[in-house]
């Protein structure tokens, strides 16, 4: 006999009735309204610069997180307590995911540092290009005044 569908559980859930719910609504800052673009490059230099700084800060944070995580995982108490027989079986299943996690977390600061460097380089290149374009535009004679 098929099981009838359960009623929707209203969000938020808790207790013994935990169940998946829809994604929460976006409550962040208002997204900017962008002009209709037709091949035009629009760069918010402040946000691009901030993204590079934030990625650099995240790299530092993740380096600290790796230090704490590796110390806890490799040098902490045995994850199975006092039962050696259970511990050996558990360790055979636990060691590989633990090592994979440690490798991934250890690599994350470098990846974030590379991202921060790339964002900083992009910021500098685009800002320089914008400044040079502005200088060029200001050096041209006004329309209708003859010129070259």
N, CA, C and O atoms as a GROMACS GRO file, in nm:
protein
  592
    1UNK      N    1   0.085  -0.118   0.000
    1UNK     CA    2   0.000   0.000   0.000
    1UNK      C    3   0.089   0.124   0.000
    1UNK      O    4   0.176   0.137   0.086
    2UNK      N    5   0.069   0.216  -0.096
    2UNK     CA    6   0.154   0.335  -0.102
    2UNK      C    7   0.130   0.428   0.017
    2UNK      O    8   0.020   0.435   0.072
    3UNK      N    9   0.237   0.496   0.055
    3UNK     CA   10   0.227   0.592   0.165
    3UNK      C   11   0.174   0.724   0.110
    3UNK      O   12   0.226   0.774   0.011
    4UNK      N   13   0.072   0.780   0.174
    4UNK     CA   14   0.020   0.908   0.125
    4UNK      C   15   0.124   1.018   0.147
    4UNK      O   16   0.204   1.010   0.240
    5UNK      N   17   0.123   1.120   0.063
    5UNK     CA   18   0.220   1.228   0.081
    5UNK      C   19   0.198   1.299   0.213
    5UNK      O   20   0.084   1.316   0.259
    6UNK      N   21   0.308   1.341   0.274
    6UNK     CA   22   0.298   1.413   0.400
    6UNK      C   23   0.269   1.560   0.372
    6UNK      O   24   0.306   1.612   0.266
    7UNK      N   25   0.202   1.627   0.464
    7UNK     CA   26   0.176   1.770   0.443
    7UNK      C   27   0.307   1.848   0.445
    7UNK      O   28   0.404   1.805   0.507
    8UNK      N   29   0.308   1.963   0.378
    8UNK     CA   30   0.426   2.048   0.379
    8UNK      C   31   0.456   2.092   0.521
    8UNK      O   32   0.366   2.126   0.598
    9UNK      N   33   0.582   2.089   0.554
    9UNK     CA   34   0.624   2.134   0.686
    9UNK      C   35   0.660   2.281   0.674
    9UNK      O   36   0.748   2.316   0.596
   10UNK      N   37   0.594   2.367   0.750
   10UNK     CA   38   0.625   2.510   0.737
   10UNK      C   39   0.766   2.540   0.787
   10UNK      O   40   0.817   2.472   0.877
   11UNK      N   41   0.828   2.640   0.728
   11UNK     CA   42   0.962   2.680   0.768
   11UNK      C   43   0.951   2.776   0.884
   11UNK      O   44   0.852   2.850   0.886
   12UNK      N   45   1.039   2.784   0.978
   12UNK     CA   46   1.151   2.694   0.999
   12UNK      C   47   1.105   2.567   1.068
   12UNK      O   48   1.001   2.565   1.134
   13UNK      N   49   1.183   2.464   1.052
   13UNK     CA   50   1.148   2.339   1.114
   13UNK      C   51   1.241   2.315   1.231
   13UNK      O   52   1.343   2.383   1.245
   14UNK      N   53   1.207   2.221   1.315
   14UNK     CA   54   1.292   2.191   1.430
   14UNK      C   55   1.242   2.065   1.497
   14UNK      O   56   1.141   2.007   1.459
   15UNK      N   57   1.316   2.023   1.598
   15UNK     CA   58   1.275   1.905   1.673
   15UNK      C   59   1.280   1.781   1.587
   15UNK      O   60   1.368   1.769   1.501
   16UNK      N   61   1.190   1.690   1.607
   16UNK     CA   62   1.191   1.564   1.535
   16UNK      C   63   1.138   1.578   1.393
   16UNK      O   64   1.147   1.482   1.316
   17UNK      N   65   1.084   1.691   1.356
   17UNK     CA   66   1.023   1.707   1.224
   17UNK      C   67   1.114   1.782   1.128
   17UNK      O   68   1.066   1.842   1.032
   18UNK      N   69   1.244   1.780   1.151
   18UNK     CA   70   1.334   1.848   1.057
   18UNK      C   71   1.310   1.797   0.916
   18UNK      O   72   1.301   1.677   0.893
   19UNK      N   73   1.298   1.887   0.827
   19UNK     CA   74   1.273   1.852   0.688
   19UNK      C   75   1.329   1.961   0.600
   19UNK      O   76   1.340   2.076   0.644
   20UNK      N   77   1.365   1.928   0.478
   20UNK     CA   78   1.416   2.033   0.389
   20UNK      C   79   1.307   2.136   0.359
   20UNK      O   80   1.189   2.102   0.346
   21UNK      N   81   1.348   2.258   0.348
   21UNK     CA   82   1.255   2.366   0.312
   21UNK      C   83   1.316   2.443   0.197
   21UNK      O   84   1.430   2.418   0.158
   22UNK      N   85   1.242   2.535   0.144
   22UNK     CA   86   1.292   2.618   0.035
   22UNK      C   87   1.406   2.707   0.081
   22UNK      O   88   1.427   2.727   0.201
   23UNK      N   89   1.479   2.759  -0.016
   23UNK     CA   90   1.590   2.849   0.016
   23UNK      C   91   1.535   2.975   0.080
   23UNK      O   92   1.429   3.023   0.041
   24UNK      N   93   1.607   3.030   0.178
   24UNK     CA   94   1.559   3.153   0.240
   24UNK      C   95   1.566   3.268   0.141
   24UNK      O   96   1.647   3.264   0.048
   25UNK      N   97   1.485   3.369   0.158
   25UNK     CA   98   1.488   3.482   0.065
   25UNK      C   99   1.618   3.560   0.079
   25UNK      O  100   1.681   3.560   0.185
   26UNK      N  101   1.658   3.626  -0.028
   26UNK     CA  102   1.779   3.709  -0.028
   26UNK      C  103   1.750   3.836   0.050
   26UNK      O  104   1.659   3.912   0.015
   27UNK      N  105   1.829   3.860   0.156
   27UNK     CA  106   1.810   3.979   0.239
   27UNK      C  107   1.933   4.068   0.240
   27UNK      O  108   1.950   4.150   0.330
   28UNK      N  109   2.020   4.051   0.140
   28UNK     CA  110   2.142   4.130   0.133
   28UNK      C  111   2.114   4.269   0.079
   28UNK      O  112   1.999   4.309   0.063
   29UNK      N  113   2.222   4.343   0.051
   29UNK     CA  114   2.204   4.478  -0.003
   29UNK      C  115   2.138   4.473  -0.141
   29UNK      O  116   2.148   4.374  -0.213
   30UNK      N  117   2.073   4.581  -0.174
   30UNK     CA  118   2.006   4.588  -0.304
   30UNK      C  119   2.108   4.578  -0.416
   30UNK      O  120   2.213   4.642  -0.411
   31UNK      N  121   2.077   4.500  -0.516
   31UNK     CA  122   2.167   4.486  -0.630
   31UNK      C  123   2.154   4.610  -0.718
   31UNK      O  124   2.043   4.662  -0.736
   32UNK      N  125   2.264   4.657  -0.774
   32UNK     CA  126   2.256   4.779  -0.856
   32UNK      C  127   2.179   4.753  -0.985
   32UNK      O  128   2.182   4.643  -1.040
   33UNK      N  129   2.111   4.855  -1.030
   33UNK     CA  130   2.042   4.848  -1.158
   33UNK      C  131   2.145   4.880  -1.266
   33UNK      O  132   2.207   4.986  -1.264
   34UNK      N  133   2.161   4.788  -1.357
   34UNK     CA  134   2.261   4.807  -1.461
   34UNK      C  135   2.196   4.862  -1.588
   34UNK      O  136   2.082   4.830  -1.619
   35UNK      N  137   2.270   4.946  -1.660
   35UNK     CA  138   2.216   4.994  -1.787
   35UNK      C  139   2.211   4.878  -1.887
   35UNK      O  140   2.280   4.778  -1.870
   36UNK      N  141   2.131   4.894  -1.989
   36UNK     CA  142   2.130   4.795  -2.095
   36UNK      C  143   2.266   4.797  -2.163
   36UNK      O  144   2.312   4.902  -2.208
   37UNK      N  145   2.329   4.682  -2.168
   37UNK     CA  146   2.465   4.677  -2.219
   37UNK      C  147   2.466   4.623  -2.362
   37UNK      O  148   2.396   4.527  -2.394
   38UNK      N  149   2.547   4.685  -2.444
   38UNK     CA  150   2.561   4.642  -2.583
   38UNK      C  151   2.709   4.628  -2.615
   38UNK      O  152   2.759   4.691  -2.709
   39UNK      N  153   2.778   4.546  -2.538
   39UNK     CA  154   2.922   4.529  -2.558
   39UNK      C  155   3.004   4.625  -2.476
   39UNK      O  156   3.126   4.626  -2.488
   40UNK      N  157   2.941   4.704  -2.393
   40UNK     CA  158   3.010   4.801  -2.310
   40UNK      C  159   3.060   4.731  -2.184
   40UNK      O  160   2.989   4.650  -2.126
   41UNK      N  161   3.181   4.761  -2.143
   41UNK     CA  162   3.236   4.707  -2.019
   41UNK      C  163   3.212   4.808  -1.908
   41UNK      O  164   3.255   4.923  -1.917
   42UNK      N  165   3.143   4.764  -1.804
   42UNK     CA  166   3.116   4.849  -1.689
   42UNK      C  167   3.188   4.787  -1.570
   42UNK      O  168   3.165   4.670  -1.538
   43UNK      N  169   3.274   4.865  -1.504
   43UNK     CA  170   3.351   4.815  -1.390
   43UNK      C  171   3.327   4.905  -1.271
   43UNK      O  172   3.342   5.027  -1.280
   44UNK      N  173   3.290   4.844  -1.159
   44UNK     CA  174   3.282   4.918  -1.033
   44UNK      C  175   3.417   4.897  -0.965
   44UNK      O  176   3.441   4.793  -0.904
   45UNK      N  177   3.506   4.997  -0.976
   45UNK     CA  178   3.642   4.983  -0.927
   45UNK      C  179   3.645   4.961  -0.775
   45UNK      O  180   3.730   4.886  -0.726
   46UNK      N  181   3.555   5.024  -0.703
   46UNK     CA  182   3.553   5.007  -0.557
   46UNK      C  183   3.520   4.862  -0.521
   46UNK      O  184   3.586   4.802  -0.436
   47UNK      N  185   3.419   4.805  -0.586
   47UNK     CA  186   3.381   4.667  -0.557
   47UNK      C  187   3.488   4.568  -0.603
   47UNK      O  188   3.513   4.469  -0.535
   48UNK      N  189   3.550   4.594  -0.717
   48UNK     CA  190   3.655   4.506  -0.766
   48UNK      C  191   3.774   4.509  -0.671
   48UNK      O  192   3.831   4.404  -0.640
   49UNK      N  193   3.813   4.627  -0.626
   49UNK     CA  194   3.923   4.638  -0.530
   49UNK      C  195   3.889   4.570  -0.398
   49UNK      O  196   3.974   4.503  -0.339
   50UNK      N  197   3.765   4.587  -0.352
   50UNK     CA  198   3.721   4.523  -0.227
   50UNK      C  199   3.720   4.372  -0.242
   50UNK      O  200   3.756   4.302  -0.147
   51UNK      N  201   3.682   4.321  -0.357
   51UNK     CA  202   3.680   4.176  -0.379
   51UNK      C  203   3.822   4.120  -0.366
   51UNK      O  204   3.841   4.012  -0.309
   52UNK      N  205   3.920   4.190  -0.418
   52UNK     CA  206   4.059   4.145  -0.406
   52UNK      C  207   4.105   4.144  -0.261
   52UNK      O  208   4.171   4.050  -0.216
   53UNK      N  209   4.070   4.249  -0.188
   53UNK     CA  210   4.107   4.257  -0.046
   53UNK      C  211   4.037   4.146   0.032
   53UNK      O  212   4.099   4.081   0.116
   54UNK      N  213   3.909   4.126   0.005
   54UNK     CA  214   3.834   4.021   0.076
   54UNK      C  215   3.891   3.882   0.048
   54UNK      O  216   3.898   3.799   0.138
   55UNK      N  217   3.931   3.858  -0.076
   55UNK     CA  218   3.990   3.727  -0.109
   55UNK      C  219   4.123   3.709  -0.036
   55UNK      O  220   4.153   3.599   0.011
   56UNK      N  221   4.203   3.815  -0.025
   56UNK     CA  222   4.328   3.807   0.051
   56UNK      C  223   4.304   3.781   0.199
   56UNK      O  224   4.374   3.701   0.260
   57UNK      N  225   4.204   3.847   0.256
   57UNK     CA  226   4.169   3.824   0.396
   57UNK      C  227   4.118   3.681   0.416
   57UNK      O  228   4.150   3.616   0.516
   58UNK      N  229   4.039   3.632   0.321
   58UNK     CA  230   3.989   3.495   0.330
   58UNK      C  231   4.104   3.395   0.324
   58UNK      O  232   4.101   3.292   0.390
   59UNK      N  233   4.206   3.425   0.244
   59UNK     CA  234   4.323   3.336   0.236
   59UNK      C  235   4.392   3.328   0.372
   59UNK      O  236   4.430   3.219   0.416
   60UNK      N  237   4.408   3.442   0.438
   60UNK     CA  238   4.469   3.442   0.571
   60UNK      C  239   4.385   3.365   0.672
   60UNK      O  240   4.438   3.289   0.753
   61UNK      N  241   4.254   3.384   0.666
   61UNK     CA  242   4.163   3.314   0.756
   61UNK      C  243   4.170   3.163   0.734
   61UNK      O  244   4.172   3.086   0.830
   62UNK      N  245   4.172   3.122   0.607
   62UNK     CA  246   4.176   2.979   0.578
   62UNK      C  247   4.310   2.917   0.617
   62UNK      O  248   4.314   2.800   0.654
   63UNK      N  249   4.419   2.992   0.611
   63UNK     CA  250   4.548   2.940   0.657
   63UNK      C  251   4.541   2.910   0.807
   63UNK      O  252   4.591   2.808   0.852
   64UNK      N  253   4.478   3.000   0.883
   64UNK     CA  254   4.461   2.976   1.027
   64UNK      C  255   4.367   2.859   1.051
   64UNK      O  256   4.389   2.779   1.142
   65UNK      N  257   4.263   2.849   0.970
   65UNK     CA  258   4.168   2.738   0.986
   65UNK      C  259   4.236   2.605   0.959
   65UNK      O  260   4.209   2.507   1.029
   66UNK      N  261   4.324   2.600   0.859
   66UNK     CA  262   4.394   2.475   0.830
   66UNK      C  263   4.483   2.435   0.947
   66UNK      O  264   4.489   2.318   0.982
   67UNK      N  265   4.551   2.532   1.006
   67UNK     CA  266   4.638   2.501   1.120
   67UNK      C  267   4.557   2.440   1.234
   67UNK      O  268   4.597   2.339   1.292
   68UNK      N  269   4.443   2.501   1.265
   68UNK     CA  270   4.359   2.449   1.374
   68UNK      C  271   4.299   2.313   1.338
   68UNK      O  272   4.296   2.222   1.421
   69UNK      N  273   4.252   2.300   1.215
   69UNK     CA  274   4.189   2.175   1.173
   69UNK      C  275   4.290   2.060   1.170
   69UNK      O  276   4.259   1.950   1.217
   70UNK      N  277   4.408   2.085   1.117
   70UNK     CA  278   4.508   1.978   1.110
   70UNK      C  279   4.553   1.938   1.250
   70UNK      O  280   4.576   1.819   1.276
   71UNK      N  281   4.567   2.034   1.340
   71UNK     CA  282   4.606   2.001   1.477
   71UNK      C  283   4.499   1.916   1.544
   71UNK      O  284   4.530   1.819   1.613
   72UNK      N  285   4.374   1.951   1.522
   72UNK     CA  286   4.265   1.874   1.583
   72UNK      C  287   4.253   1.736   1.522
   72UNK      O  288   4.230   1.638   1.593
   73UNK      N  289   4.269   1.726   1.390
   73UNK     CA  290   4.249   1.598   1.322
   73UNK      C  291   4.367   1.503   1.340
   73UNK      O  292   4.347   1.382   1.351
   74UNK      N  293   4.487   1.556   1.342
   74UNK     CA  294   4.604   1.469   1.344
   74UNK      C  295   4.660   1.446   1.484
   74UNK      O  296   4.721   1.342   1.510
   75UNK      N  297   4.641   1.540   1.573
   75UNK     CA  298   4.705   1.529   1.703
   75UNK      C  299   4.606   1.527   1.819
   75UNK      O  300   4.646   1.521   1.935
   76UNK      N  301   4.477   1.531   1.788
   76UNK     CA  302   4.376   1.530   1.893
   76UNK      C  303   4.352   1.390   1.944
   76UNK      O  304   4.424   1.296   1.910
   77UNK      N  305   4.251   1.377   2.026
   77UNK     CA  306   4.215   1.246   2.081
   77UNK      C  307   4.168   1.155   1.968
   77UNK      O  308   4.120   1.202   1.865
   78UNK      N  309   4.184   1.026   1.988
   78UNK     CA  310   4.136   0.929   1.889
   78UNK      C  311   3.986   0.946   1.873
   78UNK      O  312   3.915   0.959   1.973
   79UNK      N  313   3.935   0.947   1.750
   79UNK     CA  314   3.793   0.976   1.728
   79UNK      C  315   3.700   0.864   1.773
   79UNK      O  316   3.578   0.880   1.767
   80UNK      N  317   3.753   0.751   1.820
   80UNK     CA  318   3.667   0.639   1.857
   80UNK      C  319   3.668   0.611   2.007
   80UNK      O  320   3.604   0.516   2.051
   81UNK      N  321   3.739   0.689   2.084
   81UNK     CA  322   3.740   0.667   2.228
   81UNK      C  323   3.834   0.556   2.268
   81UNK      O  324   3.944   0.545   2.214
   82UNK      N  325   3.793   0.473   2.363
   82UNK     CA  326   3.879   0.372   2.422
   82UNK      C  327   3.869   0.234   2.357
   82UNK      O  328   3.944   0.144   2.393
   83UNK      N  329   3.779   0.216   2.262
   83UNK     CA  330   3.757   0.085   2.202
   83UNK      C  331   3.852   0.066   2.084
   83UNK      O  332   3.825   0.115   1.974
   84UNK      N  333   3.964  -0.005   2.106
   84UNK     CA  334   4.066  -0.020   2.002
   84UNK      C  335   4.015  -0.098   1.882
   84UNK      O  336   4.046  -0.063   1.769
   85UNK      N  337   3.937  -0.202   1.904
   85UNK     CA  338   3.886  -0.283   1.792
   85UNK      C  339   3.794  -0.200   1.703
   85UNK      O  340   3.806  -0.202   1.581
   86UNK      N  341   3.704  -0.129   1.765
   86UNK     CA  342   3.615  -0.042   1.688
   86UNK      C  343   3.695   0.070   1.624
   86UNK      O  344   3.667   0.111   1.511
   87UNK      N  345   3.795   0.119   1.696
   87UNK     CA  346   3.876   0.229   1.646
   87UNK      C  347   3.951   0.196   1.519
   87UNK      O  348   3.958   0.279   1.429
   88UNK      N  349   4.006   0.075   1.509
   88UNK     CA  350   4.080   0.039   1.389
   88UNK      C  351   3.988   0.033   1.268
   88UNK      O  352   4.023   0.081   1.160
   89UNK      N  353   3.871  -0.025   1.285
   89UNK     CA  354   3.775  -0.031   1.174
   89UNK      C  355   3.729   0.109   1.135
   89UNK      O  356   3.717   0.141   1.016
   90UNK      N  357   3.705   0.192   1.234
   90UNK     CA  358   3.661   0.328   1.207
   90UNK      C  359   3.772   0.406   1.137
   90UNK      O  360   3.746   0.480   1.041
   91UNK      N  361   3.896   0.389   1.184
   91UNK     CA  362   4.007   0.464   1.128
   91UNK      C  363   4.031   0.428   0.982
   91UNK      O  364   4.071   0.514   0.903
   92UNK      N  365   4.006   0.303   0.944
   92UNK     CA  366   4.024   0.264   0.804
   92UNK      C  367   3.927   0.340   0.714
   92UNK      O  368   3.960   0.370   0.599
   93UNK      N  369   3.809   0.371   0.764
   93UNK     CA  370   3.711   0.447   0.685
   93UNK      C  371   3.727   0.597   0.702
   93UNK      O  372   3.689   0.675   0.615
   94UNK      N  373   3.784   0.638   0.815
   94UNK     CA  374   3.792   0.780   0.849
   94UNK      C  375   3.918   0.846   0.793
   94UNK      O  376   3.915   0.964   0.757
   95UNK      N  377   4.027   0.772   0.785
   95UNK     CA  378   4.156   0.833   0.752
   95UNK      C  379   4.157   0.897   0.615
   95UNK      O  380   4.205   1.010   0.601
   96UNK      N  381   4.107   0.830   0.512
   96UNK     CA  382   4.113   0.885   0.377
   96UNK      C  383   4.030   1.013   0.361
   96UNK      O  384   4.081   1.112   0.308
   97UNK      N  385   3.903   1.016   0.406
   97UNK     CA  386   3.829   1.142   0.396
   97UNK      C  387   3.893   1.254   0.478
   97UNK      O  388   3.894   1.370   0.436
   98UNK      N  389   3.948   1.220   0.596
   98UNK     CA  390   4.016   1.321   0.678
   98UNK      C  391   4.135   1.378   0.602
   98UNK      O  392   4.154   1.500   0.596
   99UNK      N  393   4.217   1.290   0.544
   99UNK     CA  394   4.334   1.336   0.470
   99UNK      C  395   4.294   1.419   0.348
   99UNK      O  396   4.359   1.519   0.316
  100UNK      N  397   4.189   1.377   0.279
  100UNK     CA  398   4.140   1.454   0.163
  100UNK      C  399   4.094   1.592   0.205
  100UNK      O  400   4.123   1.692   0.138
  101UNK      N  401   4.022   1.598   0.318
  101UNK     CA  402   3.976   1.728   0.368
  101UNK      C  403   4.095   1.817   0.404
  101UNK      O  404   4.097   1.935   0.370
  102UNK      N  405   4.193   1.761   0.472
  102UNK     CA  406   4.309   1.840   0.511
  102UNK      C  407   4.384   1.893   0.388
  102UNK      O  408   4.428   2.008   0.388
  103UNK      N  409   4.398   1.810   0.285
  103UNK     CA  410   4.466   1.855   0.163
  103UNK      C  411   4.388   1.968   0.096
  103UNK      O  412   4.446   2.066   0.050
  104UNK      N  413   4.255   1.953   0.091
  104UNK     CA  414   4.173   2.056   0.027
  104UNK      C  415   4.180   2.187   0.104
  104UNK      O  416   4.194   2.294   0.044
  105UNK      N  417   4.169   2.180   0.236
  105UNK     CA  418   4.173   2.302   0.317
  105UNK      C  419   4.312   2.364   0.312
  105UNK      O  420   4.326   2.486   0.316
  106UNK      N  421   4.416   2.279   0.305
  106UNK     CA  422   4.552   2.332   0.296
  106UNK      C  423   4.574   2.405   0.164
  106UNK      O  424   4.648   2.504   0.160
  107UNK      N  425   4.512   2.359   0.056
  107UNK     CA  426   4.528   2.422  -0.076
  107UNK      C  427   4.444   2.549  -0.090
  107UNK      O  428   4.474   2.634  -0.174
  108UNK      N  429   4.340   2.562  -0.010
  108UNK     CA  430   4.249   2.676  -0.025
  108UNK      C  431   4.315   2.812  -0.005
  108UNK      O  432   4.286   2.902  -0.083
  109UNK      N  433   4.402   2.832   0.094
  109UNK     CA  434   4.465   2.964   0.106
  109UNK      C  435   4.542   3.005  -0.019
  109UNK      O  436   4.538   3.121  -0.060
  110UNK      N  437   4.614   2.910  -0.081
  110UNK     CA  438   4.687   2.942  -0.203
  110UNK      C  439   4.592   2.980  -0.316
  110UNK      O  440   4.618   3.074  -0.391
  111UNK      N  441   4.483   2.905  -0.328
  111UNK     CA  442   4.385   2.936  -0.434
  111UNK      C  443   4.325   3.075  -0.411
  111UNK      O  444   4.308   3.152  -0.506
  112UNK      N  445   4.292   3.106  -0.287
  112UNK     CA  446   4.236   3.238  -0.257
  112UNK      C  447   4.339   3.349  -0.276
  112UNK      O  448   4.304   3.459  -0.319
  113UNK      N  449   4.465   3.320  -0.246
  113UNK     CA  450   4.572   3.419  -0.268
  113UNK      C  451   4.589   3.447  -0.417
  113UNK      O  452   4.605   3.562  -0.458
  114UNK      N  453   4.586   3.339  -0.497
  114UNK     CA  454   4.594   3.358  -0.644
  114UNK      C  455   4.474   3.439  -0.694
  114UNK      O  456   4.488   3.525  -0.781
  115UNK      N  457   4.356   3.411  -0.639
  115UNK     CA  458   4.237   3.488  -0.678
  115UNK      C  459   4.254   3.634  -0.639
  115UNK      O  460   4.224   3.723  -0.718
  116UNK      N  461   4.304   3.659  -0.518
  116UNK     CA  462   4.324   3.797  -0.472
  116UNK      C  463   4.424   3.869  -0.563
  116UNK      O  464   4.403   3.985  -0.600
  117UNK      N  465   4.534   3.799  -0.599
  117UNK     CA  466   4.633   3.859  -0.688
  117UNK      C  467   4.573   3.888  -0.826
  117UNK      O  468   4.598   3.994  -0.884
  118UNK      N  469   4.494   3.794  -0.878
  118UNK     CA  470   4.432   3.814  -1.009
  118UNK      C  471   4.333   3.930  -1.006
  118UNK      O  472   4.328   4.010  -1.100
  119UNK      N  473   4.255   3.939  -0.900
  119UNK     CA  474   4.160   4.050  -0.889
  119UNK      C  475   4.234   4.183  -0.876
  119UNK      O  476   4.193   4.284  -0.934
  120UNK      N  477   4.344   4.183  -0.799
  120UNK     CA  478   4.423   4.306  -0.785
  120UNK      C  479   4.485   4.347  -0.918
  120UNK      O  480   4.486   4.465  -0.953
  121UNK      N  481   4.537   4.249  -0.993
  121UNK     CA  482   4.593   4.279  -1.125
  121UNK      C  483   4.488   4.329  -1.223
  121UNK      O  484   4.512   4.423  -1.299
  122UNK      N  485   4.372   4.266  -1.220
  122UNK     CA  486   4.262   4.309  -1.307
  122UNK      C  487   4.220   4.451  -1.271
  122UNK      O  488   4.196   4.534  -1.359
  123UNK      N  489   4.210   4.478  -1.141
  123UNK     CA  490   4.172   4.611  -1.094
  123UNK      C  491   4.272   4.715  -1.145
  123UNK      O  492   4.232   4.819  -1.198
  124UNK      N  493   4.401   4.687  -1.129
  124UNK     CA  494   4.504   4.783  -1.172
  124UNK      C  495   4.502   4.803  -1.323
  124UNK      O  496   4.513   4.916  -1.371
  125UNK      N  497   4.488   4.695  -1.398
  125UNK     CA  498   4.488   4.704  -1.544
  125UNK      C  499   4.368   4.784  -1.594
  125UNK      O  500   4.381   4.872  -1.679
  126UNK      N  501   4.250   4.751  -1.541
  126UNK     CA  502   4.129   4.822  -1.587
  126UNK      C  503   4.130   4.968  -1.544
  126UNK      O  504   4.088   5.056  -1.620
  127UNK      N  505   4.179   4.996  -1.424
  127UNK     CA  506   4.185   5.134  -1.377
  127UNK      C  507   4.283   5.214  -1.462
  127UNK      O  508   4.255   5.328  -1.497
  128UNK      N  509   4.398   5.156  -1.494
  128UNK     CA  510   4.497   5.223  -1.579
  128UNK      C  511   4.438   5.249  -1.718
  128UNK      O  512   4.456   5.357  -1.774
  129UNK      N  513   4.370   5.149  -1.773
  129UNK     CA  514   4.307   5.167  -1.904
  129UNK      C  515   4.203   5.277  -1.902
  129UNK      O  516   4.191   5.355  -1.997
  130UNK      N  517   4.126   5.282  -1.794
  130UNK     CA  518   4.024   5.387  -1.781
  130UNK      C  519   4.089   5.525  -1.774
  130UNK      O  520   4.042   5.619  -1.837
  131UNK      N  521   4.197   5.536  -1.698
  131UNK     CA  522   4.266   5.665  -1.686
  131UNK      C  523   4.327   5.708  -1.819
  131UNK      O  524   4.319   5.825  -1.856
  132UNK      N  525   4.387   5.614  -1.891
  132UNK     CA  526   4.446   5.646  -2.022
  132UNK      C  527   4.338   5.685  -2.122
  132UNK      O  528   4.358   5.776  -2.202
  133UNK      N  529   4.225   5.617  -2.118
  133UNK     CA  530   4.115   5.652  -2.208
  133UNK      C  531   4.062   5.791  -2.177
  133UNK      O  532   4.030   5.867  -2.268
  134UNK      N  533   4.053   5.823  -2.050
  134UNK     CA  534   4.006   5.956  -2.010
  134UNK      C  535   4.105   6.064  -2.056
  134UNK      O  536   4.064   6.168  -2.108
  135UNK      N  537   4.234   6.039  -2.037
  135UNK     CA  538   4.337   6.134  -2.082
  135UNK      C  539   4.329   6.155  -2.234
  135UNK      O  540   4.338   6.267  -2.282
  136UNK      N  541   4.313   6.045  -2.307
  136UNK     CA  542   4.304   6.054  -2.452
  136UNK      C  543   4.181   6.134  -2.494
  136UNK      O  544   4.189   6.221  -2.581
  137UNK      N  545   4.068   6.104  -2.431
  137UNK     CA  546   3.945   6.175  -2.466
  137UNK      C  547   3.958   6.323  -2.435
  137UNK      O  548   3.906   6.406  -2.510
  138UNK      N  549   4.026   6.359  -2.326
  138UNK     CA  550   4.041   6.500  -2.290
  138UNK      C  551   4.141   6.572  -2.380
  138UNK      O  552   4.137   6.694  -2.391
  139UNK      N  553   4.231   6.497  -2.443
  139UNK     CA  554   4.330   6.560  -2.531
  139UNK      C  555   4.275   6.589  -2.670
  139UNK      O  556   4.334   6.666  -2.745
  140UNK      N  557   4.164   6.528  -2.705
  140UNK     CA  558   4.106   6.550  -2.838
  140UNK      C  559   4.037   6.685  -2.843
  140UNK      O  560   3.980   6.730  -2.744
  141UNK      N  561   4.042   6.752  -2.959
  141UNK     CA  562   3.973   6.880  -2.972
  141UNK      C  563   3.822   6.857  -2.968
  141UNK      O  564   3.773   6.754  -3.013
  142UNK      N  565   3.748   6.953  -2.915
  142UNK     CA  566   3.603   6.939  -2.910
  142UNK      C  567   3.546   6.921  -3.052
  142UNK      O  568   3.603   6.971  -3.149
  143UNK      N  569   3.436   6.852  -3.061
  143UNK     CA  570   3.371   6.831  -3.190
  143UNK      C  571   3.334   6.965  -3.253
  143UNK      O  572   3.289   7.057  -3.185
  144UNK      N  573   3.355   6.975  -3.381
  144UNK     CA  574   3.317   7.096  -3.454
  144UNK      C  575   3.423   7.207  -3.451
  144UNK      O  576   3.398   7.316  -3.502
  145UNK      N  577   3.539   7.182  -3.392
  145UNK     CA  578   3.641   7.287  -3.385
  145UNK      C  579   3.753   7.264  -3.485
  145UNK      O  580   3.858   7.327  -3.477
  146UNK      N  581   3.732   7.176  -3.578
  146UNK     CA  582   3.836   7.150  -3.678
  146UNK      C  583   3.919   7.031  -3.638
  146UNK      O  584   3.880   6.917  -3.662
  147UNK      N  585   4.032   7.056  -3.578
  147UNK     CA  586   4.120   6.948  -3.533
  147UNK      C  587   4.187   6.880  -3.650
  147UNK      O  588   4.200   6.940  -3.757
  148UNK      N  589   4.228   6.760  -3.632
  148UNK     CA  590   4.303   6.689  -3.734
  148UNK      C  591   4.218   6.639  -3.846
  148UNK      O  592   4.268   6.577  -3.939
   0.00000   0.00000   0.00000
